Amino acid sequence: MQTGKMFKSLEGFDWDKGNIDKSKQKHGVTAKECEEIFFNQPLLINFDLKHSDKENRFQALGRTDRDRRLFLVFTIRNKLIRVISARDQSREERKHYEKAKRTA
């Protein structure tokens, strides 16, 4: 799968009443914070093979404008990013993210 080409053609985010507040209610992460990580570096994205049986899913480690470290699961539908879930990074994820940040 050529994810680089896929991500270059993205046009925005797909939010509806079914997914816009889900991560806010469960983990205190707003839709705005979810969007911010895609514009801040480093942004680490991995294909989620285990959960991609019905549609391609991706995992992202990134940071918000206020430097909050987040873990997101998302998919791409019609050139739009649709966030499935978002939460704070775990300790192991933070270690991995900080290592990538130092080498960037």
C-alpha positions as CSV (number, residue, x, y, z in Angstrom):
1,M,0.0,0.0,0.0
2,Q,1.4,3.4,-1.0
3,T,0.3,5.5,2.0
4,G,2.4,8.6,1.0
5,K,0.3,9.1,-2.2
6,M,-2.9,8.5,-0.2
7,F,-2.1,11.2,2.4
8,K,-1.0,13.8,-0.1
9,S,-4.5,13.7,-1.7
10,L,-6.4,14.3,1.5
11,E,-8.8,17.2,1.6
12,G,-9.9,17.5,5.2
13,F,-11.8,15.7,8.0
14,D,-15.0,13.8,8.2
15,W,-17.0,14.7,11.3
16,D,-20.6,14.0,12.0
17,K,-22.7,13.8,15.1
18,G,-21.8,10.1,15.5
19,N,-18.1,10.7,15.8
20,I,-17.4,14.3,16.7
21,D,-17.8,14.0,20.5
22,K,-17.0,10.3,21.0
23,S,-13.4,10.8,22.0
24,K,-14.2,13.9,24.0
25,Q,-16.7,11.9,26.1
26,K,-14.4,8.9,26.6
27,H,-11.0,10.5,26.8
28,G,-11.4,14.3,26.9
29,V,-9.9,14.8,23.4
30,T,-11.7,17.3,21.2
31,A,-12.1,17.2,17.5
32,K,-9.9,20.2,17.2
33,E,-7.1,18.5,19.0
34,C,-7.4,15.4,16.7
35,E,-7.1,17.6,13.7
36,E,-4.1,19.5,15.1
37,I,-1.8,16.5,15.2
38,F,-1.9,16.2,11.4
39,F,-0.2,19.6,11.1
40,N,2.5,19.2,13.8
41,Q,5.7,17.3,13.6
42,P,6.7,14.6,14.2
43,L,3.6,12.7,13.1
44,L,4.0,9.0,13.1
45,I,1.5,7.0,11.1
46,N,1.4,3.2,10.9
47,F,-1.0,1.0,8.9
48,D,-3.1,-1.1,11.4
49,L,-3.2,-4.5,9.7
50,K,-5.0,-6.2,12.6
51,H,-8.0,-3.9,12.4
52,S,-8.2,-3.4,8.6
53,D,-10.4,-6.2,7.6
54,K,-13.4,-4.1,6.5
55,E,-11.5,-0.8,5.7
56,N,-8.0,0.4,5.9
57,R,-7.2,1.7,9.4
58,F,-4.2,3.7,10.6
59,Q,-2.7,4.6,13.9
60,A,-1.1,7.9,14.5
61,L,1.1,9.3,17.3
62,G,1.3,13.1,17.3
63,R,1.0,16.3,19.3
64,T,-1.5,19.1,19.6
65,D,-0.7,22.8,19.4
66,R,-0.5,22.8,23.2
67,D,1.9,19.8,23.1
68,R,-0.6,17.2,24.3
69,R,0.6,13.8,23.0
70,L,-2.2,11.8,21.4
71,F,-2.8,8.4,19.9
72,L,-5.4,8.3,17.1
73,V,-7.0,5.5,15.1
74,F,-8.4,6.8,11.8
75,T,-9.5,5.7,8.4
76,I,-9.8,7.6,5.1
77,R,-13.1,7.9,3.4
78,N,-13.6,9.9,0.1
79,K,-10.3,11.8,0.6
80,L,-11.3,12.7,4.2
81,I,-9.7,11.7,7.5
82,R,-12.3,10.1,9.8
83,V,-11.1,9.7,13.3
84,I,-12.4,6.5,15.0
85,S,-10.8,7.1,18.4
86,A,-8.4,9.3,20.2
87,R,-6.7,9.2,23.6
88,D,-3.5,10.3,25.4
89,Q,-0.4,8.4,24.4
90,S,0.6,5.5,26.8
91,R,4.0,5.6,28.5
92,E,5.4,3.3,25.8
93,E,3.9,5.3,23.0
94,R,5.4,8.5,24.5
95,K,8.8,6.9,24.6
96,H,8.6,5.9,21.0
97,Y,7.3,9.4,20.0
98,E,10.0,11.2,21.9
99,K,12.7,9.0,20.3
100,A,11.3,9.9,16.9
101,K,11.2,13.6,17.8
102,R,14.9,13.6,18.8
103,T,15.9,12.0,15.5
104,A,13.7,14.2,13.3
